[in-house]
């Protein structure tokens, strides 16, 4: 459907159509985001040879990305709350696209880590931007589904990254595999975004739809970070992410290397099989949001519905400890697929709690704090992995990761309990 057609639709359909265009474009941005991010992990073994990297050098490159990512998640969330979604998201995509392409110029461990640091400055902003957009465009009863759809773009990006990056590397070399994906955000996504995005009130919207958005808006005054961090519910969300995000980062940054070094898959086989867990992660993102939305539609409060799904995830997450001990590569991959599904179902429900529990003017800021906390957890865990994998092998990594979701759930329950009684 063309944009002109949407704008000439009856009042009720214009808003309802444009909101899915918005979600679609944020979805597209997260696809690009994760392709640019995943290129390093897919080529990890190749870069170890080409750039003479040790396990510690690779861990430092991962940590360099996560350090800037952690800081800028909060900063970008605050900026987006101030300047708005349209130009905030555009600035982030342009920045990370240039940084991704520049990684193809890396000459050694230091330059690689430096380029990954620059990439981490731009990449996090699309997530608080997407969360804020969904809070503005969707009523609470549809918000989990909308957030699940746009967030699933990260998994789609991870799915297509493996075969795409391997194919480009085998045909044109590893440097081009960084340059081409980096150009897509600027040349393709940016013009579409600037043409389509607007605020809901700038479209033709039916009075009933406007009233529903207003009823669910939860508009409040914008507060300082210090004021936000005095809120018990904010700490619940922060600690729920700082404990669980490292599990996802383990599979995101280390899985291709695990499959090559521990399971002895070739680079071509990585291209054939490494995308499969991210397909399941994508399903987890979509169905995790839909499940909690369904509970809300049956009369549950939003926090109770999201928490119920999180409890189920935490009960199953310890299965991941078996990954490194299963002899069959096929069965090991099956367990990895289950954990990837659970990771993203957890992430979506944690993220959806942000607009459920905070005012619209603070959504991106709180989402930024969550991203920062999760990245800080990932930084610490990456350094632990760099040591433990070298000494004990990958089995130790999966055992440590297996306990993190239950611990996160415990912290979430203790701090969020007053909100769960409502």
The 8 nearest C-alpha neighbors of each residue, nearest first, counted from 0:
[[1, 4, 2, 5, 3, 16, 20, 17],
 [2, 0, 4, 3, 5, 6, 7, 195],
 [1, 3, 5, 4, 6, 0, 195, 17],
 [4, 2, 6, 1, 5, 7, 0, 8],
 [5, 3, 7, 1, 2, 6, 8, 0],
 [6, 4, 2, 8, 13, 3, 7, 1],
 [5, 7, 3, 4, 8, 13, 2, 203],
 [8, 6, 4, 5, 3, 9, 13, 10],
 [9, 7, 5, 13, 6, 12, 4, 10],
 [8, 10, 12, 11, 13, 7, 203, 6],
 [11, 9, 203, 204, 205, 13, 12, 8],
 [10, 12, 205, 204, 9, 13, 14, 15],
 [11, 13, 15, 9, 10, 14, 16, 8],
 [14, 12, 16, 5, 15, 8, 10, 203],
 [15, 13, 204, 17, 16, 12, 202, 203],
 [14, 16, 12, 13, 18, 17, 11, 19],
 [17, 15, 13, 14, 18, 19, 12, 20],
 [16, 18, 20, 14, 19, 15, 13, 21],
 [17, 19, 21, 20, 16, 15, 136, 14],
 [20, 18, 22, 21, 17, 16, 23, 15],
 [21, 19, 23, 17, 18, 22, 24, 16],
 [22, 20, 18, 19, 24, 23, 17, 25],
 [21, 23, 19, 25, 20, 24, 149, 26],
 [24, 22, 20, 26, 21, 25, 19, 27],
 [25, 23, 27, 26, 21, 22, 20, 28],
 [24, 26, 28, 22, 27, 23, 149, 129],
 [25, 27, 149, 152, 23, 29, 24, 28],
 [28, 26, 24, 30, 25, 29, 23, 152],
 [29, 27, 25, 31, 30, 26, 32, 24],
 [28, 30, 32, 152, 153, 26, 31, 27],
 [31, 29, 156, 152, 27, 153, 28, 32],
 [32, 30, 34, 28, 29, 33, 35, 156],
 [33, 31, 29, 30, 35, 34, 28, 36],
 [32, 34, 36, 156, 35, 153, 30, 31],
 [33, 35, 156, 160, 31, 37, 36, 32],
 [36, 34, 33, 32, 37, 38, 99, 180],
 [35, 37, 33, 34, 38, 32, 39, 99],
 [38, 36, 34, 40, 39, 35, 33, 41],
 [37, 39, 41, 40, 36, 35, 42, 34],
 [40, 38, 42, 37, 41, 43, 36, 252],
 [39, 41, 43, 252, 37, 42, 38, 255],
 [42, 40, 38, 255, 39, 43, 37, 161],
 [41, 43, 45, 39, 40, 44, 46, 38],
 [44, 42, 40, 46, 45, 41, 39, 47],
 [43, 45, 47, 46, 42, 256, 48, 259],
 [46, 44, 42, 48, 47, 43, 49, 173],
 [47, 45, 49, 43, 48, 50, 44, 42],
 [46, 48, 52, 51, 44, 45, 50, 49],
 [47, 49, 51, 46, 45, 50, 44, 52],
 [48, 50, 46, 51, 47, 45, 52, 107],
 [51, 49, 107, 46, 52, 47, 48, 106],
 [50, 52, 47, 48, 49, 53, 46, 107],
 [53, 51, 47, 56, 50, 108, 57, 54],
 [52, 54, 56, 55, 57, 47, 51, 58],
 [55, 53, 57, 56, 385, 58, 52, 389],
 [54, 56, 58, 53, 57, 385, 59, 386],
 [57, 55, 53, 59, 52, 58, 54, 108],
 [56, 58, 60, 54, 59, 55, 53, 52],
 [57, 59, 55, 61, 56, 60, 385, 381],
 [60, 58, 62, 56, 57, 61, 63, 55],
 [61, 59, 112, 63, 57, 62, 58, 56],
 [60, 62, 58, 64, 59, 63, 65, 57],
 [61, 63, 65, 59, 378, 64, 60, 66],
 [64, 62, 116, 60, 66, 65, 61, 112],
 [65, 63, 116, 119, 115, 62, 61, 66],
 [64, 66, 68, 62, 63, 67, 374, 69],
 [67, 65, 69, 63, 68, 64, 62, 70],
 [68, 66, 119, 70, 120, 69, 65, 116],
 [67, 69, 119, 65, 71, 66, 120, 70],
 [70, 68, 371, 374, 66, 67, 72, 71],
 [71, 69, 67, 68, 72, 371, 73, 66],
 [70, 72, 74, 68, 73, 75, 120, 69],
 [71, 73, 367, 123, 371, 75, 69, 370],
 [367, 74, 72, 368, 76, 71, 75, 371],
 [73, 75, 71, 77, 76, 72, 78, 70],
 [76, 74, 78, 124, 77, 72, 71, 73],
 [77, 75, 364, 363, 367, 73, 79, 74],
 [76, 78, 364, 80, 74, 75, 79, 73],
 [79, 77, 75, 81, 80, 76, 82, 74],
 [78, 80, 83, 87, 76, 81, 82, 77],
 [79, 81, 77, 78, 83, 363, 82, 76],
 [80, 82, 78, 79, 83, 77, 360, 76],
 [83, 81, 79, 80, 78, 87, 86, 84],
 [84, 82, 79, 80, 81, 85, 87, 86],
 [83, 85, 87, 128, 88, 79, 86, 132],
 [84, 86, 87, 88, 83, 196, 89, 197],
 [87, 85, 89, 88, 84, 90, 83, 82],
 [86, 88, 84, 79, 90, 89, 85, 83],
 [87, 89, 91, 86, 90, 125, 84, 85],
 [88, 90, 86, 92, 87, 91, 93, 85],
 [91, 89, 93, 87, 88, 92, 86, 94],
 [90, 92, 121, 88, 94, 89, 93, 124],
 [93, 91, 89, 95, 94, 90, 96, 184],
 [92, 94, 96, 90, 91, 95, 185, 89],
 [95, 93, 91, 121, 92, 96, 97, 90],
 [94, 96, 121, 98, 118, 92, 97, 122],
 [97, 95, 181, 99, 93, 98, 94, 184],
 [96, 98, 100, 95, 99, 94, 101, 181],
 [97, 99, 95, 118, 101, 96, 100, 117],
 [100, 98, 181, 96, 102, 101, 97, 35],
 [99, 101, 178, 181, 177, 97, 102, 98],
 [102, 100, 98, 103, 99, 104, 97, 114],
 [103, 101, 104, 99, 100, 114, 105, 177],
 [102, 104, 174, 101, 177, 105, 100, 178],
 [103, 105, 102, 101, 106, 174, 100, 110],
 [106, 104, 111, 110, 102, 103, 107, 114],
 [107, 105, 110, 104, 50, 111, 108, 109],
 [108, 106, 50, 110, 109, 105, 111, 51],
 [107, 109, 111, 110, 56, 112, 52, 50],
 [110, 108, 112, 111, 107, 113, 106, 60],
 [111, 109, 113, 105, 112, 107, 108, 106],
 [110, 112, 105, 108, 114, 113, 109, 107],
 [111, 113, 60, 115, 109, 110, 114, 63],
 [114, 112, 110, 116, 111, 115, 109, 117],
 [115, 113, 117, 111, 116, 102, 112, 110],
 [114, 116, 64, 118, 112, 117, 113, 63],
 [115, 117, 64, 63, 113, 119, 114, 118],
 [118, 116, 114, 120, 119, 115, 98, 113],
 [119, 117, 115, 98, 95, 116, 120, 121],
 [118, 120, 68, 64, 67, 116, 117, 122],
 [121, 119, 67, 117, 118, 68, 71, 122],
 [122, 120, 95, 91, 94, 119, 118, 123],
 [121, 123, 119, 95, 124, 120, 118, 91],
 [124, 122, 72, 125, 126, 121, 68, 71],
 [125, 123, 75, 126, 91, 122, 127, 72],
 [124, 126, 128, 88, 123, 127, 129, 91],
 [125, 127, 129, 128, 124, 123, 130, 366],
 [128, 126, 363, 130, 129, 76, 366, 124],
 [129, 127, 125, 131, 126, 84, 130, 88],
 [128, 130, 132, 126, 127, 131, 125, 133],
 [131, 129, 127, 133, 132, 128, 126, 134],
 [130, 132, 134, 128, 129, 133, 363, 362],
 [131, 133, 129, 135, 134, 130, 136, 128],
 [134, 132, 136, 130, 135, 131, 137, 129],
 [133, 135, 131, 132, 136, 137, 354, 130],
 [136, 134, 132, 133, 137, 131, 199, 216],
 [135, 137, 133, 134, 132, 18, 199, 138],
 [138, 136, 133, 142, 134, 135, 141, 139],
 [139, 137, 212, 140, 141, 215, 142, 211],
 [138, 140, 142, 141, 215, 137, 355, 143],
 [139, 141, 138, 142, 292, 296, 295, 143],
 [142, 140, 139, 144, 143, 138, 137, 145],
 [141, 143, 139, 145, 144, 137, 140, 138],
 [144, 142, 288, 146, 145, 141, 351, 292],
 [143, 145, 147, 288, 289, 142, 146, 141],
 [146, 144, 142, 148, 147, 143, 141, 149],
 [147, 145, 143, 149, 148, 144, 150, 142],
 [148, 146, 285, 144, 284, 150, 288, 145],
 [147, 149, 145, 151, 146, 150, 285, 144],
 [148, 150, 26, 146, 151, 152, 147, 22],
 [151, 149, 147, 152, 148, 153, 146, 26],
 [152, 150, 281, 148, 153, 154, 149, 284],
 [151, 153, 30, 26, 155, 29, 150, 154],
 [152, 154, 29, 156, 30, 151, 33, 155],
 [153, 155, 157, 281, 277, 156, 151, 152],
 [156, 154, 158, 152, 157, 153, 30, 159],
 [157, 155, 30, 33, 34, 153, 154, 158],
 [156, 158, 154, 160, 155, 159, 33, 34],
 [159, 157, 274, 155, 277, 156, 160, 154],
 [158, 160, 156, 161, 157, 163, 162, 155],
 [161, 159, 34, 157, 163, 158, 164, 156],
 [160, 162, 270, 164, 163, 159, 274, 165],
 [161, 163, 270, 165, 164, 160, 159, 166],
 [164, 162, 160, 166, 165, 161, 159, 167],
 [165, 163, 167, 166, 161, 176, 160, 162],
 [164, 166, 168, 162, 163, 167, 270, 161],
 [167, 165, 163, 169, 164, 168, 162, 170],
 [168, 166, 164, 170, 176, 169, 165, 171],
 [169, 167, 172, 173, 165, 171, 166, 170],
 [168, 170, 166, 167, 172, 171, 165, 173],
 [171, 169, 167, 168, 172, 166, 165, 173],
 [172, 170, 168, 167, 169, 175, 173, 176],
 [173, 171, 168, 174, 175, 169, 170, 167],
 [172, 174, 168, 176, 175, 177, 171, 167],
 [175, 173, 103, 176, 177, 172, 178, 104],
 [174, 176, 178, 177, 173, 172, 179, 171],
 [175, 177, 173, 174, 167, 164, 178, 168],
 [176, 178, 100, 175, 103, 174, 179, 99],
 [177, 179, 100, 175, 181, 176, 180, 103],
 [178, 180, 181, 182, 177, 176, 175, 100],
 [181, 179, 182, 183, 178, 177, 35, 34],
 [182, 180, 96, 100, 99, 178, 179, 183],
 [181, 183, 179, 180, 184, 185, 186, 96],
 [184, 182, 186, 187, 185, 180, 181, 188],
 [185, 183, 188, 182, 187, 186, 96, 92],
 [186, 184, 189, 183, 182, 187, 93, 188],
 [185, 187, 183, 184, 182, 188, 189, 190],
 [188, 186, 183, 184, 185, 189, 190, 191],
 [187, 189, 184, 191, 190, 185, 192, 186],
 [188, 190, 192, 185, 191, 187, 184, 193],
 [191, 189, 193, 192, 188, 194, 187, 186],
 [192, 190, 194, 188, 189, 193, 195, 187],
 [191, 193, 189, 195, 194, 190, 196, 188],
 [192, 194, 190, 191, 195, 196, 189, 85],
 [195, 193, 191, 192, 190, 196, 189, 197],
 [194, 196, 192, 193, 191, 197, 21, 2],
 [197, 195, 192, 193, 85, 194, 21, 198],
 [196, 198, 201, 199, 195, 85, 202, 200],
 [197, 199, 201, 200, 196, 202, 135, 136],
 [200, 198, 201, 202, 136, 197, 14, 135],
 [201, 199, 202, 198, 204, 203, 209, 197],
 [200, 202, 199, 198, 197, 203, 204, 14],
 [203, 201, 200, 199, 14, 204, 13, 198],
 [202, 204, 10, 13, 14, 201, 205, 11],
 [203, 205, 10, 14, 11, 202, 206, 209],
 [204, 206, 11, 208, 10, 207, 209, 203],
 [205, 207, 209, 208, 210, 204, 11, 211],
 [208, 206, 210, 209, 205, 211, 204, 11],
 [209, 207, 211, 205, 210, 206, 212, 204],
 [210, 208, 206, 212, 211, 207, 213, 205],
 [209, 211, 213, 207, 208, 212, 206, 214],
 [210, 212, 214, 208, 213, 209, 207, 215],
 [213, 211, 209, 215, 138, 210, 214, 216],
 [212, 214, 216, 210, 211, 215, 209, 217],
 [215, 213, 211, 212, 216, 210, 217, 138],
 [216, 214, 212, 213, 217, 138, 139, 211],
 [215, 217, 213, 218, 214, 212, 359, 358],
 [218, 216, 358, 215, 359, 219, 357, 214],
 [219, 217, 358, 359, 216, 360, 220, 357],
 [220, 218, 358, 360, 217, 221, 359, 361],
 [219, 221, 222, 360, 218, 358, 361, 359],
 [220, 222, 360, 361, 219, 223, 358, 80],
 [223, 221, 226, 220, 224, 227, 361, 225],
 [224, 222, 226, 225, 227, 221, 228, 364],
 [223, 225, 227, 226, 228, 222, 364, 365],
 [226, 224, 228, 223, 227, 229, 222, 230],
 [227, 225, 223, 229, 224, 228, 222, 230],
 [226, 228, 224, 229, 225, 230, 223, 222],
 [229, 227, 225, 230, 226, 224, 233, 234],
 [228, 230, 226, 227, 231, 225, 233, 234],
 [231, 229, 228, 233, 232, 227, 234, 226],
 [230, 232, 234, 233, 414, 235, 229, 415],
 [233, 231, 235, 234, 230, 415, 236, 414],
 [234, 232, 236, 230, 235, 231, 237, 228],
 [235, 233, 237, 231, 236, 232, 238, 228],
 [236, 234, 232, 411, 414, 233, 238, 237],
 [235, 237, 239, 233, 234, 238, 232, 240],
 [236, 238, 234, 369, 240, 239, 235, 372],
 [239, 237, 241, 240, 235, 236, 234, 242],
 [238, 240, 407, 236, 237, 411, 242, 241],
 [239, 241, 373, 243, 238, 237, 242, 244],
 [242, 240, 373, 376, 372, 238, 243, 239],
 [243, 241, 407, 240, 403, 239, 244, 238],
 [242, 244, 240, 404, 403, 245, 246, 241],
 [243, 245, 373, 247, 246, 240, 241, 242],
 [246, 244, 377, 248, 247, 243, 376, 249],
 [247, 245, 249, 400, 244, 248, 243, 250],
 [246, 248, 244, 250, 249, 245, 251, 342],
 [247, 249, 251, 245, 250, 246, 252, 377],
 [250, 248, 246, 247, 253, 251, 252, 245],
 [251, 249, 254, 247, 248, 253, 252, 246],
 [250, 252, 248, 249, 247, 253, 254, 37],
 [253, 251, 40, 249, 248, 250, 254, 37],
 [252, 254, 256, 249, 250, 255, 251, 257],
 [253, 255, 250, 257, 256, 252, 258, 251],
 [256, 254, 258, 257, 41, 253, 259, 40],
 [255, 257, 259, 253, 254, 258, 260, 44],
 [258, 256, 254, 261, 260, 255, 259, 253],
 [257, 259, 262, 255, 256, 261, 264, 260],
 [260, 258, 264, 263, 256, 257, 262, 261],
 [259, 261, 263, 257, 258, 262, 256, 264],
 [260, 262, 257, 263, 258, 259, 393, 256],
 [261, 263, 258, 259, 264, 260, 257, 328],
 [264, 262, 259, 260, 261, 258, 265, 257],
 [265, 263, 259, 268, 258, 262, 269, 266],
 [264, 266, 268, 267, 259, 269, 263, 258],
 [265, 267, 269, 268, 270, 264, 165, 259],
 [266, 268, 270, 265, 269, 271, 165, 264],
 [269, 267, 271, 265, 270, 266, 264, 272],
 [270, 268, 266, 273, 272, 267, 271, 265],
 [269, 271, 162, 161, 267, 268, 165, 272],
 [270, 272, 268, 269, 162, 273, 267, 274],
 [271, 273, 269, 274, 275, 270, 268, 161],
 [274, 272, 269, 275, 270, 161, 271, 255],
 [273, 275, 158, 277, 272, 276, 161, 157],
 [274, 276, 278, 277, 273, 272, 158, 279],
 [277, 275, 336, 279, 278, 274, 339, 280],
 [276, 278, 280, 154, 279, 158, 275, 274],
 [279, 277, 281, 275, 280, 276, 158, 282],
 [278, 280, 340, 282, 276, 277, 281, 336],
 [281, 279, 340, 277, 339, 283, 278, 282],
 [282, 280, 151, 154, 278, 284, 279, 283],
 [281, 283, 279, 285, 280, 284, 286, 278],
 [282, 284, 340, 344, 280, 286, 343, 281],
 [285, 283, 344, 343, 147, 281, 287, 282],
 [284, 286, 147, 282, 283, 287, 288, 148],
 [287, 285, 289, 283, 288, 284, 290, 282],
 [286, 288, 344, 290, 284, 283, 289, 285],
 [289, 287, 143, 144, 147, 286, 290, 291],
 [290, 288, 286, 292, 144, 287, 291, 293],
 [291, 289, 293, 287, 292, 288, 286, 294],
 [290, 292, 294, 304, 293, 305, 288, 289],
 [293, 291, 289, 295, 290, 294, 143, 140],
 [292, 294, 296, 290, 291, 295, 289, 297],
 [295, 293, 297, 291, 296, 292, 299, 304],
 [296, 294, 299, 292, 298, 297, 293, 301],
 [295, 297, 293, 294, 298, 292, 140, 299],
 [298, 296, 294, 295, 299, 293, 292, 300],
 [297, 299, 295, 296, 300, 294, 301, 293],
 [300, 298, 295, 294, 304, 297, 301, 303],
 [299, 301, 303, 302, 295, 304, 298, 421],
 [300, 302, 304, 303, 295, 305, 299, 355],
 [303, 301, 305, 304, 300, 419, 306, 352],
 [304, 302, 306, 419, 300, 301, 305, 307],
 [303, 305, 291, 301, 307, 306, 302, 294],
 [304, 306, 302, 291, 308, 348, 307, 303],
 [307, 305, 309, 303, 308, 304, 302, 310],
 [308, 306, 310, 304, 309, 305, 303, 311],
 [307, 309, 311, 306, 305, 310, 312, 291],
 [308, 310, 306, 312, 307, 311, 345, 313],
 [311, 309, 307, 313, 308, 312, 306, 314],
 [312, 310, 314, 308, 309, 313, 307, 315],
 [311, 313, 309, 315, 314, 310, 341, 316],
 [312, 314, 405, 404, 316, 310, 315, 311],
 [313, 315, 311, 312, 316, 310, 405, 317],
 [316, 314, 312, 313, 317, 318, 311, 341],
 [315, 317, 313, 318, 314, 401, 319, 312],
 [318, 316, 401, 319, 315, 320, 402, 314],
 [319, 317, 316, 320, 321, 315, 401, 334],
 [320, 318, 317, 401, 321, 322, 316, 397],
 [321, 319, 398, 397, 401, 318, 322, 317],
 [320, 322, 319, 324, 323, 318, 325, 397],
 [323, 321, 331, 324, 319, 320, 325, 334],
 [322, 324, 394, 321, 325, 393, 397, 320],
 [325, 323, 321, 322, 326, 394, 320, 331],
 [324, 326, 327, 331, 322, 323, 321, 330],
 [327, 325, 324, 328, 331, 330, 323, 329],
 [328, 326, 330, 329, 325, 331, 332, 324],
 [327, 329, 331, 330, 332, 326, 262, 325],
 [328, 330, 332, 327, 331, 333, 326, 334],
 [331, 329, 333, 327, 332, 328, 334, 325],
 [330, 332, 328, 322, 334, 333, 329, 325],
 [333, 331, 335, 329, 330, 334, 328, 336],
 [332, 334, 330, 336, 331, 335, 329, 337],
 [335, 333, 337, 331, 336, 332, 338, 322],
 [334, 336, 332, 338, 333, 337, 339, 331],
 [335, 337, 276, 339, 333, 334, 338, 279],
 [338, 336, 334, 340, 335, 339, 341, 333],
 [339, 337, 341, 335, 340, 336, 342, 319],
 [338, 340, 280, 342, 336, 341, 337, 276],
 [341, 339, 280, 283, 279, 337, 338, 342],
 [340, 342, 338, 344, 339, 343, 312, 345],
 [343, 341, 339, 345, 340, 344, 338, 247],
 [342, 344, 346, 284, 345, 283, 280, 341],
 [343, 345, 287, 283, 284, 341, 347, 346],
 [346, 344, 343, 342, 348, 347, 309, 341],
 [345, 347, 343, 349, 344, 348, 350, 342],
 [348, 346, 350, 344, 349, 345, 284, 147],
 [347, 349, 351, 350, 345, 305, 346, 288],
 [350, 348, 346, 352, 347, 351, 345, 236],
 [351, 349, 347, 352, 348, 353, 346, 366],
 [352, 350, 348, 353, 349, 143, 347, 354],
 [351, 353, 355, 349, 350, 354, 356, 348],
 [352, 354, 351, 355, 356, 350, 357, 362],
 [355, 353, 357, 356, 362, 352, 351, 134],
 [356, 354, 352, 353, 357, 351, 301, 302],
 [357, 355, 353, 354, 352, 358, 232, 302],
 [358, 356, 354, 353, 362, 355, 361, 359],
 [359, 357, 217, 218, 219, 361, 360, 362],
 [358, 360, 218, 362, 361, 217, 216, 357],
 [361, 359, 358, 221, 362, 219, 218, 80],
 [362, 360, 364, 358, 359, 363, 221, 365],
 [361, 363, 359, 365, 364, 354, 360, 131],
 [362, 364, 76, 127, 366, 365, 131, 361],
 [365, 363, 76, 77, 367, 361, 366, 362],
 [366, 364, 368, 367, 362, 363, 361, 369],
 [367, 365, 363, 369, 368, 364, 127, 362],
 [73, 366, 368, 72, 76, 364, 370, 365],
 [367, 369, 73, 365, 371, 366, 370, 372],
 [370, 368, 237, 366, 372, 367, 371, 373],
 [369, 371, 367, 373, 72, 368, 372, 374],
 [370, 372, 69, 368, 374, 72, 369, 373],
 [371, 373, 241, 375, 369, 374, 370, 237],
 [374, 372, 241, 240, 244, 376, 370, 375],
 [373, 375, 377, 69, 371, 376, 372, 65],
 [376, 374, 378, 372, 377, 373, 69, 371],
 [375, 377, 241, 373, 374, 379, 378, 245],
 [376, 378, 245, 374, 380, 375, 379, 381],
 [379, 377, 375, 381, 62, 380, 376, 65],
 [378, 380, 376, 382, 381, 377, 383, 375],
 [379, 381, 383, 377, 382, 378, 384, 376],
 [382, 380, 384, 378, 383, 379, 377, 58],
 [381, 383, 385, 384, 379, 380, 58, 378],
 [382, 384, 380, 386, 381, 385, 387, 379],
 [385, 383, 381, 387, 386, 382, 388, 380],
 [384, 386, 382, 383, 55, 58, 388, 387],
 [385, 387, 384, 389, 383, 388, 390, 382],
 [388, 386, 384, 390, 389, 391, 385, 383],
 [389, 387, 392, 393, 391, 390, 384, 386],
 [388, 390, 386, 387, 392, 391, 385, 54],
 [391, 389, 387, 388, 392, 386, 385, 393],
 [392, 390, 388, 387, 389, 395, 393, 394],
 [393, 391, 388, 394, 389, 390, 395, 387],
 [392, 394, 388, 396, 395, 323, 397, 391],
 [395, 393, 323, 396, 397, 392, 398, 324],
 [394, 396, 398, 393, 397, 391, 392, 399],
 [397, 395, 393, 399, 394, 398, 400, 384],
 [396, 398, 320, 400, 394, 399, 395, 401],
 [399, 397, 320, 395, 401, 400, 396, 394],
 [400, 398, 396, 397, 401, 402, 395, 403],
 [399, 401, 397, 246, 398, 403, 402, 396],
 [400, 402, 317, 320, 398, 319, 399, 403],
 [403, 401, 400, 405, 404, 317, 399, 406],
 [402, 404, 406, 400, 405, 243, 242, 401],
 [403, 405, 407, 313, 243, 406, 402, 408],
 [406, 404, 313, 408, 407, 403, 402, 409],
 [407, 405, 409, 403, 404, 408, 402, 410],
 [408, 406, 239, 404, 242, 410, 409, 405],
 [407, 409, 411, 405, 406, 410, 412, 404],
 [408, 410, 406, 412, 407, 411, 413, 405],
 [411, 409, 407, 413, 408, 412, 414, 406],
 [410, 412, 235, 408, 409, 414, 239, 413],
 [413, 411, 409, 415, 416, 410, 414, 408],
 [414, 412, 410, 411, 416, 415, 409, 235],
 [413, 415, 235, 411, 412, 416, 231, 410],
 [414, 416, 412, 418, 232, 411, 417, 235],
 [415, 417, 419, 418, 412, 414, 413, 420],
 [418, 416, 419, 420, 415, 421, 414, 232],
 [419, 417, 416, 420, 415, 421, 302, 232],
 [420, 418, 416, 303, 417, 421, 302, 415],
 [421, 419, 418, 417, 416, 303, 302, 300],
 [420, 419, 418, 300, 417, 303, 302, 416]]
